[in-house]
Amino acid sequence: METRFVEKATNAIADKYRLSILMELSRKGSLTNTDIQEMTGLSQPCVSHHVKLLTDSGLVNAQKEGRNLHLTLNKESLQQLSGFLNDLA
């Protein structure tokens, strides 16, 4: 497993807003940037920043549709991270 992936992924989940976005994606399956803004109360630029970090980490996939981004979990990446963490135990 690539160490850089683990660094980016763990950094992405270290923030309470990004962690809550991941948890909500797990529950709902997909979210838009507007959904995240309503859920967190953050400004649009702040939501964009958090979404960029999540997509750059590889934990979230983003599909642009008009003005909205549709976000989904990248389950393969989450399984890789989970495997890495299990190997530490």
Secondary structure, 3 states (H helix, E strand, C coil): CCHHHHHHHHHHHCCHHHHHHHHHHHHHCCEEHHHHHHHHCCCHHHHHHHHHHHHHHCCEEEEEECCEEEEEECHHHHHHHHHHHHHHC
